[in-house]
């Protein structure tokens, strides 16, 4: 296994542990940290192992961090949406 694949697996484990924390206040800072760490891992995984592994990691990350993704889509829809 390559190092980016191992780091991606460790990122998924860390994200699941961060989601199990009981405090509501620590979820958003943890999400920001996970996003900041996950994007370089995603790029490195794409470069080392190819687009399919990166796509699987992206889908896994989006399923773990579903609320930031949901808010991002809402914001994009508001800003880029057509106004009639």
C-alpha positions in Angstrom: 0.0 0.0 0.0 1.1 3.5 -0.7 1.7 6.2 1.9 -1.2 8.4 0.6 -3.6 5.5 0.8 -2.6 4.8 4.4 -3.0 8.5 5.3 -6.4 8.5 3.6 -7.4 5.6 5.7 -6.1 7.2 8.9 -7.9 10.4 7.9 -11.2 8.5 7.7 -10.6 6.9 11.1 -9.8 10.3 12.6 -12.9 11.9 11.0 -15.1 9.2 12.5 -13.6 9.7 15.9 -14.1 13.5 15.6 -17.7 12.9 14.7 -18.2 10.8 17.9 -17.1 13.6 20.2 -20.0 14.7 22.4 -19.5 18.5 22.2 -21.4 20.4 19.5 -18.8 23.2 19.6 -16.0 21.0 18.5 -17.6 19.7 15.4 -17.1 22.7 13.1 -13.5 23.4 14.0 -12.8 19.7 13.6 -14.6 19.8 10.2 -12.4 22.7 9.1 -9.3 20.9 10.2 -10.3 17.7 8.5 -11.0 19.6 5.3 -7.7 21.3 5.5 -5.9 18.0 6.0 -8.0 16.0 3.6 -7.5 18.1 0.4 -3.8 17.6 0.2 -4.2 13.9 0.9 -6.8 13.8 -1.9 -4.4 15.5 -4.3 -1.5 13.2 -3.3 -3.7 10.2 -3.6 -4.7 11.2 -7.0 -1.1 11.7 -8.1 0.2 8.5 -6.6 -2.7 6.0 -7.0 -4.9 7.4 -9.7 -8.3 9.0 -10.1 -10.4 6.0 -8.9 -8.8 5.8 -5.5 -9.1 9.6 -5.2 -12.7 9.4 -6.2 -13.5 6.8 -3.6 -11.7 8.9 -0.9 -13.6 12.0 -2.1 -17.0 10.2 -1.8 -16.0 8.8 1.6 -15.0 12.3 2.8 -18.2 13.8 1.5 -20.2 11.1 3.3 -18.4 11.8 6.6 -18.5 15.6 6.3 -22.0 15.8 4.8 -23.0 19.0 6.6 -20.2 21.2 5.3 -20.9 19.8 1.8 -24.6 20.5 2.2 -23.9 24.1 3.3 -21.5 24.5 0.4 -24.1 23.4 -2.1 -26.7 25.7 -0.6 -24.2 28.6 -0.7 -23.3 27.9 -4.4 -27.0 27.6 -5.3 -27.6 31.0 -3.7 -24.7 32.7 -5.3 -24.6 31.1 -8.7 -28.3 30.3 -9.0 -30.4 32.0 -11.6 -32.6 34.8 -10.4 -35.7 35.3 -12.3 
